């Protein structure tokens, strides 16, 4: 009896944990399902009471409205360009900066890492006005560079923090062996360290790409011309003073969410590996 009691208690505990996990999954995916289902509903069905869980008469009219009339395709291209260039620059700078912090003896490295982490959570809204005035003086408003430069600056500290924590776990012996074989410092970094740091690069890249893709405040403030607007700003401008096209908004949200979902699905293993390695090595 004494052995069965702990076993039954563990079983009940596992059942509670599984039910809790299932509830979290359902609550997390329900908004995504509702967004996807509503994007195929007509205006009358979206506002119907009680609401329908699935579209009774599926239509692609919302997507046609979003892409043809509202030009979300242009906004998607702008977001891809800005997010891709920003991510590439952040990864290049954070890799070399993280390697230097991981390998170079440096006094005050602990406080420096703390400062980097603090900078990564600094609210961008506090920088909107000074950045706007600065970009107006140098002529970067209504341009891709006007978004790429602040995006790189805002996302670089967290990327450096991720890369440094990951690169610390790569053995020094690999570099010593490459040095014995006659490789120079730059060749060692690019041919030995960089391939091993791929999970960390994927993790930092996904975080940076997602942050720049979904950023709204700076994109709204620095770009007033339609030709340089990104997806979040473009979708927000679907509404007018008197109407809110919910179906078109849902279709635009699906189009904006799909690239991020595909990236996370493709690189999910590398992301998890990079995050767990950075969490236990310091």
Backbone bond lengths (Angstrom), bond angles and torsions (degrees), N, CA, C in turn:
res aa  C-N    CA-C-N  psi(-1)  N-CA   C-N-CA  omega(-1)  CA-C   N-CA-C  phi
1 X - - - 1.463 - - 1.518 111.62 -
2 X 1.340 115.98 -38.30 1.458 119.35 -177.82 1.515 112.17 -68.63
3 X 1.371 116.41 -27.64 1.461 118.78 179.56 1.529 111.24 -80.63
4 X 1.350 115.57 -32.67 1.460 118.19 -178.09 1.524 111.88 -72.26
5 X 1.325 116.47 -32.80 1.465 119.18 -177.66 1.524 112.70 -61.62
6 X 1.353 118.62 -48.41 1.471 117.35 177.37 1.521 112.70 -62.69
7 X 1.353 116.49 -36.71 1.470 119.48 -179.53 1.521 110.71 -64.45
8 X 1.333 117.29 -43.46 1.460 119.71 179.08 1.525 111.27 -67.04
9 X 1.337 116.28 -35.20 1.456 119.13 177.28 1.517 111.92 -65.41
10 X 1.333 117.02 -41.12 1.468 121.08 177.30 1.512 110.26 -64.05
11 X 1.356 116.40 -40.14 1.461 119.98 179.62 1.523 111.12 -63.27
12 X 1.331 116.43 -43.57 1.468 119.21 177.90 1.523 111.27 -63.34
13 X 1.336 116.18 -39.07 1.463 120.20 178.61 1.527 110.68 -62.89
14 X 1.334 117.29 -43.59 1.463 120.68 179.28 1.524 111.10 -65.22
15 X 1.340 116.66 -36.90 1.466 119.64 177.71 1.528 111.03 -64.13
16 X 1.330 116.29 -41.36 1.460 120.02 178.36 1.526 110.42 -64.11
17 X 1.347 116.80 -42.69 1.462 120.92 178.88 1.529 110.79 -62.37
18 X 1.340 116.55 -43.42 1.467 119.88 179.50 1.524 111.64 -64.38
19 X 1.327 116.76 -41.51 1.469 119.92 177.91 1.530 110.84 -64.73
20 X 1.340 116.17 -39.77 1.455 119.27 177.24 1.520 111.84 -63.79
21 X 1.336 116.17 -42.32 1.463 119.47 177.36 1.515 112.18 -63.75
22 X 1.343 116.41 -40.28 1.460 119.96 177.98 1.523 111.46 -64.25
23 X 1.337 116.45 -39.93 1.467 119.84 178.04 1.522 111.26 -63.32
24 X 1.337 116.63 -40.31 1.465 120.14 178.87 1.523 110.74 -63.97
25 X 1.338 117.07 -42.27 1.463 120.74 179.35 1.521 111.08 -62.69
26 X 1.347 116.21 -43.53 1.464 120.08 -179.55 1.528 110.71 -64.11
27 X 1.330 116.36 -46.07 1.467 119.73 -179.71 1.524 111.81 -65.01
28 X 1.333 117.08 -30.26 1.472 120.41 -179.67 1.518 111.99 -76.98
29 X 1.327 116.79 -37.39 1.468 120.41 -175.57 1.525 112.91 -88.86
30 X 1.336 118.35 -19.13 1.463 120.24 -178.03 1.529 112.85 -59.74
31 X 1.355 119.97 -45.85 1.478 118.09 177.03 1.527 113.10 -61.24
32 X 1.345 116.50 -37.16 1.462 119.13 178.84 1.523 111.16 -65.84
33 X 1.352 115.60 -41.88 1.465 118.34 177.93 1.529 110.95 -63.82
34 X 1.336 116.55 -42.57 1.462 120.08 -179.23 1.530 111.11 -63.19
35 X 1.335 116.57 -39.27 1.456 120.46 177.42 1.530 110.25 -63.29
36 X 1.343 117.29 -45.41 1.457 120.93 -178.58 1.519 111.53 -66.60
37 X 1.336 116.92 -44.94 1.467 119.75 -179.12 1.522 111.31 -65.62
38 X 1.323 117.34 -40.32 1.463 120.38 -178.15 1.519 112.51 -69.02
39 X 1.336 116.66 -24.33 1.465 119.14 179.75 1.525 111.80 -68.13
40 X 1.336 117.32 -17.27 1.467 121.24 178.57 1.523 112.55 -103.92
41 X 1.329 117.90 7.45 1.462 121.82 -179.85 1.519 110.82 -96.32
42 X 1.314 115.62 152.54 1.454 120.92 173.46 1.516 111.19 -79.23
43 X 1.328 117.81 169.29 1.477 120.48 -178.18 1.520 112.97 -58.17
44 X 1.335 117.20 -40.73 1.448 119.70 -179.04 1.514 112.79 -67.01
45 X 1.323 117.23 -38.33 1.458 120.51 -178.68 1.517 111.89 -72.53
46 X 1.326 118.13 -32.57 1.463 120.92 178.96 1.516 111.05 -64.24
47 X 1.327 116.99 -38.90 1.464 121.10 -177.98 1.520 112.78 -93.82
48 X 1.349 118.13 8.55 1.458 121.10 -177.83 1.519 110.95 -69.50
49 X 1.324 115.83 148.92 1.461 122.15 177.03 1.541 108.23 -131.20
50 X 1.339 117.09 122.77 1.464 127.87 0.34 1.526 111.06 -73.73
51 X 1.324 117.62 156.62 1.469 120.32 -177.89 1.521 111.59 -69.80
52 X 1.327 115.52 153.06 1.463 121.38 177.33 1.529 109.48 -96.28
53 X 1.332 115.30 138.86 1.460 119.79 -178.76 1.524 112.19 -71.52
54 X 1.332 117.16 -29.89 1.465 121.78 -179.57 1.526 108.40 -133.96
55 X 1.319 117.62 148.67 1.469 119.65 179.63 1.527 111.70 -63.86
56 X 1.311 117.01 127.39 1.464 120.74 178.38 1.525 111.84 -76.98
57 X 1.313 116.95 -32.77 1.473 121.55 176.95 1.528 108.20 -130.63
58 X 1.348 117.50 82.36 1.473 120.69 -175.45 1.525 111.66 -57.47
59 X 1.321 115.30 141.01 1.457 121.07 179.88 1.527 109.45 -141.06
60 X 1.316 115.45 149.45 1.469 122.06 175.05 1.526 111.43 -100.40
61 X 1.319 115.76 11.20 1.454 119.42 -178.28 1.514 113.88 -61.96
62 X 1.338 117.17 -34.52 1.467 119.77 178.99 1.525 111.40 -65.10
63 X 1.338 116.54 -39.39 1.470 119.81 178.40 1.527 111.06 -69.62
64 X 1.327 116.48 -37.72 1.470 118.99 175.93 1.521 110.65 -63.33
65 X 1.324 116.43 -39.96 1.458 120.44 178.38 1.528 110.96 -64.32
66 X 1.343 115.92 -41.03 1.465 119.90 -177.28 1.524 111.73 -69.46
67 X 1.340 117.21 -41.78 1.462 119.73 -174.35 1.525 113.07 -87.58
68 X 1.321 117.35 -36.60 1.466 119.61 -174.72 1.523 111.12 -87.20
69 X 1.318 116.40 -53.12 1.458 119.19 -174.82 1.526 112.67 -81.33
70 X 1.331 117.24 -42.15 1.465 120.72 -175.58 1.525 113.65 -94.59
71 X 1.319 118.44 -8.01 1.457 121.37 173.14 1.509 115.12 64.94
72 X 1.346 117.04 40.95 1.461 118.56 -179.12 1.524 112.00 -69.21
73 X 1.333 116.93 -20.46 1.465 119.25 177.08 1.523 111.68 -60.11
74 X 1.320 116.63 -39.82 1.467 120.82 177.48 1.518 110.67 -64.87
75 X 1.325 116.85 -41.54 1.463 120.00 178.63 1.532 111.05 -64.47
76 X 1.328 116.94 -37.65 1.463 120.16 177.72 1.523 111.24 -63.07
77 X 1.331 116.49 -42.63 1.464 120.12 178.67 1.529 110.71 -63.66
78 X 1.320 116.65 -41.32 1.463 119.88 177.33 1.523 111.25 -61.47
79 X 1.327 116.73 -43.73 1.463 120.24 179.56 1.520 111.55 -65.18
80 X 1.331 116.90 -41.13 1.468 120.10 178.43 1.522 110.25 -60.87
81 X 1.330 116.82 -44.82 1.463 120.54 -179.10 1.522 111.34 -64.06
82 X 1.325 117.05 -50.53 1.467 120.83 -177.02 1.521 110.91 -64.66
83 X 1.340 117.01 -46.29 1.462 120.10 -177.83 1.525 111.87 -67.88
84 X 1.322 117.82 -38.77 1.470 120.79 -178.71 1.523 111.28 -67.49
85 X 1.325 117.12 -47.58 1.467 120.00 -179.59 1.530 110.28 -65.17
86 X 1.324 117.12 -43.42 1.470 120.10 178.89 1.519 111.04 -60.68
87 X 1.333 117.05 -43.27 1.464 120.99 -179.57 1.519 111.05 -65.65
88 X 1.326 117.34 -41.93 1.464 120.39 -179.83 1.530 111.14 -62.74
89 X 1.325 116.89 -43.98 1.468 120.22 179.55 1.525 110.78 -66.00
90 X 1.330 116.84 -43.55 1.468 120.67 179.64 1.521 110.89 -62.11
91 X 1.320 117.86 -42.38 1.460 120.35 -179.10 1.530 111.21 -65.77
92 X 1.333 116.15 -42.16 1.464 118.27 179.24 1.520 112.49 -62.78
93 X 1.312 116.84 -46.33 1.470 120.40 -179.17 1.528 111.73 -70.35
94 X 1.335 117.18 -42.24 1.467 119.79 -176.88 1.518 111.87 -69.19
95 X 1.319 117.67 -30.96 1.464 119.83 179.24 1.526 110.83 -64.71
96 X 1.326 116.86 -49.87 1.467 119.44 -178.69 1.523 111.32 -70.72
97 X 1.333 117.72 -37.06 1.464 120.02 177.64 1.531 110.53 -67.25
98 X 1.335 116.95 -42.49 1.456 120.29 178.01 1.510 112.33 -64.74
99 X 1.329 117.07 -37.18 1.467 120.36 177.47 1.524 110.89 -65.72
100 X 1.321 116.50 -40.75 1.465 119.65 178.71 1.531 110.83 -64.22
101 X 1.314 117.54 -41.30 1.461 120.45 179.30 1.529 111.86 -69.66
102 X 1.315 117.06 -29.56 1.464 120.44 -178.42 1.520 112.50 -80.38
103 X 1.335 118.05 -27.23 1.465 120.45 -172.50 1.529 113.75 -111.16
104 X 1.317 117.22 -25.74 1.467 119.45 -174.92 1.525 110.62 -88.91
105 X 1.348 118.19 128.32 1.475 119.52 173.17 1.526 109.98 -62.89
106 X 1.309 115.60 125.05 1.458 119.75 -173.19 1.516 109.53 -144.74
107 X 1.321 116.08 126.58 1.451 120.12 174.98 1.533 110.53 -72.06
108 X 1.308 114.65 141.06 1.456 119.13 178.91 1.507 113.62 73.44
109 X 1.337 117.37 25.54 1.457 119.24 -179.29 1.530 111.49 -67.37
110 X 1.335 116.71 -36.10 1.460 119.68 177.53 1.515 112.67 -61.55
111 X 1.338 119.19 -52.02 1.473 119.30 175.90 1.526 113.31 -60.15
112 X 1.345 116.32 -34.29 1.454 119.10 178.81 1.524 111.09 -64.38
113 X 1.336 117.38 -41.53 1.459 120.39 177.26 1.525 110.94 -64.49
114 X 1.323 116.26 -36.33 1.465 120.00 176.94 1.523 110.98 -64.45
115 X 1.329 116.40 -41.54 1.467 120.58 178.11 1.530 110.43 -63.05
116 X 1.334 117.16 -41.80 1.465 120.41 178.01 1.524 111.05 -60.17
117 X 1.326 115.71 -42.24 1.458 119.43 179.48 1.523 111.07 -66.90
118 X 1.322 117.20 -37.11 1.459 120.71 177.77 1.534 110.90 -67.38
119 X 1.318 116.85 -39.66 1.462 120.08 178.85 1.519 111.54 -65.10
120 X 1.335 116.79 -31.68 1.462 120.03 -177.95 1.522 112.64 -68.04
121 X 1.340 117.30 -21.57 1.466 120.16 179.11 1.527 111.64 -107.72
122 X 1.317 116.79 12.47 1.464 120.37 178.38 1.524 109.24 -67.57
123 X 1.339 118.49 131.13 1.475 120.32 -175.61 1.527 112.17 -69.25
124 X 1.331 117.87 122.22 1.473 120.12 179.82 1.522 113.86 -61.75
125 X 1.346 117.10 -24.49 1.462 118.91 -177.60 1.528 111.46 -62.48
126 X 1.335 117.20 -25.20 1.463 120.37 178.94 1.525 111.65 -72.43
127 X 1.340 117.19 -14.74 1.463 121.02 -177.04 1.521 113.20 -106.55
128 X 1.326 117.57 -2.03 1.462 119.84 -172.72 1.526 111.60 -61.38
129 X 1.322 117.34 -50.71 1.465 120.31 -175.80 1.530 112.06 -64.90
130 X 1.343 120.07 -51.65 1.471 118.05 179.14 1.524 113.26 -63.18
131 X 1.327 117.53 -36.34 1.466 119.34 177.76 1.527 111.10 -67.19
132 X 1.322 117.20 -38.01 1.461 120.12 178.70 1.524 110.87 -63.47
133 X 1.326 116.37 -44.81 1.468 119.75 179.24 1.526 111.04 -64.39
134 X 1.336 116.19 -39.90 1.463 119.55 179.24 1.523 111.38 -65.66
135 X 1.322 117.18 -45.06 1.467 119.95 -178.99 1.531 111.21 -68.13
136 X 1.311 117.32 -31.60 1.462 118.89 176.69 1.521 110.94 -67.22
137 X 1.325 117.09 -36.59 1.467 120.21 179.19 1.521 112.20 -68.74
138 X 1.325 118.03 -38.14 1.472 121.01 -176.65 1.522 112.17 -93.85
139 X 1.342 117.34 -1.62 1.454 120.02 175.61 1.510 115.54 78.50
140 X 1.329 118.14 34.26 1.458 121.14 -179.49 1.524 113.35 -101.11
141 X 1.322 118.00 -2.79 1.457 119.54 177.68 1.526 110.31 -65.85
142 X 1.339 115.76 148.09 1.468 122.13 -179.06 1.525 111.61 55.76
143 X 1.320 115.14 49.88 1.467 121.15 176.50 1.520 108.37 -150.28
144 X 1.328 115.57 161.00 1.467 119.93 176.77 1.527 110.65 -67.15
145 X 1.322 116.52 -39.37 1.466 119.78 -179.34 1.522 111.47 -62.10
146 X 1.344 117.03 -30.16 1.450 120.47 179.41 1.510 113.28 -64.85
147 X 1.335 117.84 -21.09 1.459 121.90 174.34 1.520 112.03 -98.78
148 X 1.323 117.45 -37.53 1.465 120.76 -175.56 1.524 111.03 -64.51
149 X 1.321 117.67 -43.22 1.470 120.48 -177.15 1.531 111.73 -61.65
150 X 1.336 120.28 -52.08 1.475 118.04 178.29 1.516 113.14 -67.71
151 X 1.327 118.68 -32.05 1.467 120.17 177.34 1.522 111.04 -62.91
152 X 1.324 116.57 -41.71 1.466 119.86 177.82 1.526 110.33 -63.31
153 X 1.319 116.56 -45.14 1.460 120.45 -178.45 1.527 112.01 -63.75
154 X 1.327 117.66 -38.16 1.456 120.93 -176.55 1.527 112.46 -77.05
155 X 1.325 117.89 -31.21 1.465 120.94 -176.07 1.529 113.79 -96.19
156 X 1.318 117.12 -12.45 1.459 120.37 -177.05 1.535 113.47 -64.99
157 X 1.332 121.18 -43.16 1.473 119.31 -177.87 1.527 113.63 -57.80
158 X 1.332 117.53 -45.32 1.469 119.88 -179.22 1.517 111.00 -67.72
159 X 1.330 117.59 -36.96 1.466 120.24 178.01 1.523 110.82 -65.24
160 X 1.334 117.79 -40.44 1.470 120.52 176.42 1.523 110.24 -62.20
161 X 1.316 116.67 -41.99 1.464 121.05 179.61 1.527 110.87 -61.28
162 X 1.338 117.31 -42.61 1.463 120.86 178.35 1.517 110.83 -64.81
163 X 1.334 117.09 -47.33 1.459 120.53 -175.49 1.522 111.82 -67.28
164 X 1.312 117.91 -40.05 1.463 119.98 178.93 1.515 110.66 -61.97
165 X 1.334 117.10 -45.43 1.462 120.63 179.90 1.524 111.98 -63.36
166 X 1.325 117.23 -33.03 1.461 119.22 178.75 1.525 111.66 -77.22
167 X 1.314 116.84 -42.78 1.467 120.15 -175.82 1.520 112.41 -68.82
168 X 1.338 117.53 -23.17 1.462 120.12 177.28 1.521 110.66 -59.78
169 X 1.327 117.37 -32.05 1.458 120.69 -176.86 1.515 115.08 -80.62
170 X 1.325 119.26 -5.20 1.467 121.06 178.66 1.529 108.79 -82.55
171 X 1.338 118.76 125.77 1.476 120.95 -174.84 1.531 112.97 -61.16
172 X 1.328 115.23 140.89 1.468 120.86 176.41 1.528 111.31 -66.92
173 X 1.314 117.96 -25.68 1.459 121.09 -176.09 1.525 112.58 -60.19
174 X 1.325 117.13 -30.32 1.461 119.95 178.53 1.524 110.95 -64.26
175 X 1.306 117.37 -40.55 1.461 120.98 178.27 1.525 110.83 -69.80
176 X 1.326 116.48 -38.28 1.461 120.06 178.63 1.525 110.86 -64.34
177 X 1.340 116.43 -40.41 1.466 119.55 178.38 1.523 110.99 -65.92
178 X 1.330 117.69 -39.81 1.464 120.61 178.35 1.521 111.10 -66.50
179 X 1.331 117.29 -35.54 1.462 120.99 177.20 1.513 110.72 -64.56
180 X 1.328 117.21 -41.18 1.470 121.38 177.68 1.519 110.52 -62.05
181 X 1.325 116.54 -35.18 1.473 120.35 179.14 1.520 112.73 -76.15
182 X 1.331 117.76 -2.70 1.460 121.04 175.77 1.510 115.26 97.85
183 X 1.318 118.55 10.70 1.470 120.90 179.66 1.519 110.23 -79.05
184 X 1.326 115.51 142.15 1.456 120.98 176.73 1.519 111.60 -83.21
185 X 1.342 117.41 172.57 1.476 120.60 -177.43 1.528 113.20 -59.08
186 X 1.332 117.47 -45.48 1.462 119.25 -177.93 1.520 111.14 -66.61
187 X 1.332 116.36 -39.68 1.463 119.43 178.79 1.523 110.93 -65.58
188 X 1.311 117.51 -37.68 1.467 120.83 178.05 1.522 110.28 -62.08
189 X 1.324 115.57 -44.83 1.464 119.51 -177.90 1.526 110.80 -64.60
190 X 1.331 116.98 -42.75 1.461 120.27 -173.65 1.521 113.52 -80.96
191 X 1.324 118.19 -33.73 1.463 120.76 -174.40 1.525 114.07 -102.17
192 X 1.325 117.78 -20.85 1.467 120.48 -178.78 1.527 111.17 -108.50
193 X 1.326 116.80 -51.89 1.462 120.48 -174.04 1.526 111.68 -78.14
194 X 1.324 117.66 -44.88 1.470 120.66 -175.22 1.529 112.93 -58.39
195 X 1.349 120.23 -46.00 1.478 118.00 177.84 1.525 113.17 -61.81
196 X 1.329 117.26 -35.85 1.459 119.98 179.54 1.531 111.68 -72.89
197 X 1.318 116.81 -24.59 1.462 121.39 -178.67 1.523 112.48 -88.94
198 X 1.317 117.30 10.35 1.461 119.93 -176.30 1.534 113.73 -58.02
199 X 1.343 119.95 -44.19 1.483 117.95 177.39 1.521 113.28 -59.60
200 X 1.334 117.06 -40.80 1.457 119.27 177.17 1.519 112.26 -64.64
201 X 1.326 116.85 -38.49 1.458 120.66 177.27 1.522 111.40 -64.68
202 X 1.336 116.55 -41.14 1.459 119.90 177.47 1.524 110.86 -61.81
203 X 1.328 116.42 -42.96 1.470 120.09 -179.23 1.526 111.00 -62.64
204 X 1.336 116.01 -50.73 1.467 119.79 179.28 1.529 110.91 -62.69
205 X 1.329 116.37 -37.31 1.454 119.96 -179.60 1.517 113.05 -65.89
206 X 1.340 116.75 -42.79 1.457 119.96 179.74 1.520 110.70 -65.56
207 X 1.340 116.63 -43.08 1.465 119.36 178.25 1.529 110.86 -61.22
208 X 1.322 116.73 -43.90 1.465 120.35 -178.51 1.521 111.34 -67.69
209 X 1.328 116.42 -45.64 1.469 120.27 -178.66 1.518 110.81 -62.48
210 X 1.337 116.77 -42.67 1.458 120.49 -179.67 1.530 111.07 -65.01
211 X 1.335 115.92 -42.48 1.473 119.53 -178.92 1.527 111.40 -64.86
212 X 1.318 117.59 -42.90 1.466 120.14 -179.83 1.528 111.72 -72.94
213 X 1.321 116.62 -33.64 1.465 120.25 -179.93 1.531 110.78 -65.77
214 X 1.329 117.04 -40.56 1.463 121.08 -174.49 1.525 113.24 -93.34
215 X 1.326 119.34 -2.97 1.463 121.04 -176.53 1.534 110.45 -65.96
216 X 1.321 115.59 135.79 1.467 120.56 -174.03 1.519 113.54 -118.63
217 X 1.340 117.04 -45.41 1.460 120.51 -169.11 1.526 112.35 -63.54
218 X 1.337 117.40 -51.03 1.460 119.88 -179.11 1.517 111.19 -66.32
219 X 1.342 116.88 -39.39 1.462 120.03 179.93 1.520 111.38 -63.85
220 X 1.313 117.19 -35.93 1.458 120.48 178.05 1.522 111.56 -71.81
221 X 1.334 117.08 -36.45 1.466 121.07 -174.86 1.519 112.39 -78.43
222 X 1.333 117.50 -39.77 1.461 120.80 -171.88 1.523 113.96 -89.58
223 X 1.330 118.06 -15.98 1.461 120.71 -178.27 1.520 110.15 -124.83
224 X 1.301 116.48 109.73 1.462 121.23 176.20 1.521 112.08 -102.67
225 X 1.331 117.96 -10.51 1.461 122.03 178.73 1.520 110.01 -90.31
226 X 1.324 116.35 140.27 1.458 121.72 -175.75 1.526 111.93 -64.51
227 X 1.310 118.78 -27.76 1.451 121.71 -175.50 1.516 114.49 -69.78
228 X 1.325 118.40 -17.89 1.455 121.39 -178.16 1.527 113.17 -116.49
229 X 1.313 118.18 8.25 1.461 120.75 -178.43 1.527 110.78 -73.51
230 X 1.326 115.35 146.70 1.459 121.30 177.64 1.530 109.69 -97.74
231 X 1.333 115.60 176.36 1.462 120.92 -172.77 1.532 113.64 -59.43
232 X 1.341 120.10 -49.61 1.467 118.19 -177.98 1.528 113.26 -57.78
233 X 1.325 116.36 -41.96 1.467 119.60 179.55 1.523 110.64 -69.30
234 X 1.325 116.61 -41.49 1.460 119.82 179.74 1.512 112.63 -60.86
235 X 1.334 116.78 -43.18 1.471 120.20 179.52 1.523 110.33 -65.91
236 X 1.315 117.04 -39.39 1.465 119.77 179.79 1.519 111.45 -62.50
237 X 1.324 117.48 -28.41 1.463 121.10 -178.77 1.526 113.16 -87.76
238 X 1.347 117.67 4.18 1.463 120.00 174.62 1.529 110.79 -64.55
239 X 1.322 116.97 -30.53 1.454 120.96 -176.94 1.532 110.08 -77.81
240 X 1.315 114.98 155.80 1.464 121.28 175.99 1.523 108.87 -123.10
241 X 1.295 116.27 -175.14 1.465 120.48 -176.14 1.530 112.02 -66.20
242 X 1.339 116.25 -30.99 1.458 119.54 -172.69 1.532 113.33 -115.57
243 X 1.308 119.32 -14.94 1.464 120.74 -176.25 1.524 110.31 -131.13
244 X 1.329 114.09 149.19 1.463 122.26 173.80 1.528 107.16 -126.51
245 X 1.333 118.50 101.32 1.476 121.07 -178.09 1.534 110.84 -78.05
246 X 1.331 116.09 85.86 1.452 119.85 -173.95 1.529 112.07 -60.60
247 X 1.316 116.87 -40.52 1.466 119.00 179.91 1.514 112.26 -61.48
248 X 1.321 117.21 -42.75 1.457 121.44 178.14 1.525 111.02 -66.54
249 X 1.322 116.55 -38.02 1.470 120.47 177.09 1.527 110.76 -63.47
250 X 1.332 116.76 -42.75 1.460 119.96 178.41 1.531 110.70 -64.13
251 X 1.311 117.22 -42.12 1.466 120.27 178.62 1.524 111.33 -63.23
252 X 1.332 116.59 -42.52 1.464 119.47 176.78 1.509 112.31 -64.39
253 X 1.346 116.73 -38.13 1.466 119.65 178.32 1.522 111.56 -64.64
254 X 1.338 117.20 -38.82 1.468 120.23 176.52 1.518 110.46 -63.23
255 X 1.325 117.01 -45.35 1.464 120.46 179.23 1.520 112.05 -62.75
256 X 1.334 117.64 -33.34 1.461 121.10 -179.88 1.524 112.07 -78.52
257 X 1.332 117.08 -29.92 1.462 120.98 -177.48 1.516 112.12 -82.51
258 X 1.312 117.59 -29.99 1.465 121.55 -173.35 1.526 113.78 -57.41
259 X 1.348 121.08 -46.32 1.473 119.13 -179.57 1.523 113.45 -60.68
260 X 1.339 117.67 -39.40 1.457 120.35 178.98 1.521 110.52 -65.99
261 X 1.326 116.71 -42.60 1.459 119.97 178.81 1.517 112.31 -62.13
262 X 1.334 117.11 -39.85 1.464 120.67 178.60 1.530 110.77 -65.29
263 X 1.328 117.38 -43.67 1.463 120.49 179.02 1.523 112.10 -61.44
264 X 1.324 116.48 -45.85 1.467 119.79 -179.91 1.521 110.70 -64.80
265 X 1.335 117.38 -38.34 1.457 120.80 179.81 1.524 111.78 -66.02
266 X 1.325 116.91 -39.01 1.466 120.43 -178.43 1.523 111.25 -71.94
267 X 1.331 117.16 -43.21 1.461 121.12 -172.53 1.533 112.51 -105.41
268 X 1.328 118.43 23.31 1.466 120.41 -173.99 1.527 112.13 -62.23
269 X 1.327 118.06 -39.36 1.466 120.30 -178.92 1.531 110.92 -67.29
270 X 1.303 116.78 -42.48 1.464 119.58 178.72 1.520 111.12 -66.00
271 X 1.335 116.85 -36.10 1.465 120.11 179.54 1.519 110.29 -65.08
272 X 1.335 116.72 -46.61 1.465 120.40 179.78 1.516 110.60 -63.12
273 X 1.336 117.27 -41.58 1.458 120.73 179.29 1.519 111.57 -63.16
274 X 1.327 117.08 -43.25 1.456 120.17 179.17 1.518 112.60 -66.38
275 X 1.337 117.08 -38.89 1.464 120.16 -179.08 1.523 111.48 -69.23
276 X 1.334 117.79 -43.50 1.459 120.03 -178.85 1.523 111.78 -69.73
277 X 1.334 117.23 -36.12 1.464 119.37 178.22 1.531 110.71 -65.97
278 X 1.321 116.06 -42.56 1.468 119.49 179.26 1.516 112.54 -67.97
279 X 1.346 116.74 -20.77 1.459 119.44 -177.17 1.525 112.33 -81.93
280 X 1.346 117.38 -26.95 1.460 119.50 -173.57 1.511 113.76 -108.26
281 X 1.332 116.43 -6.37 1.468 118.89 -178.76 1.506 108.35 -117.07
282 X 1.295 116.80 127.50 1.447 116.02 -178.99 1.469 113.58 -151.04
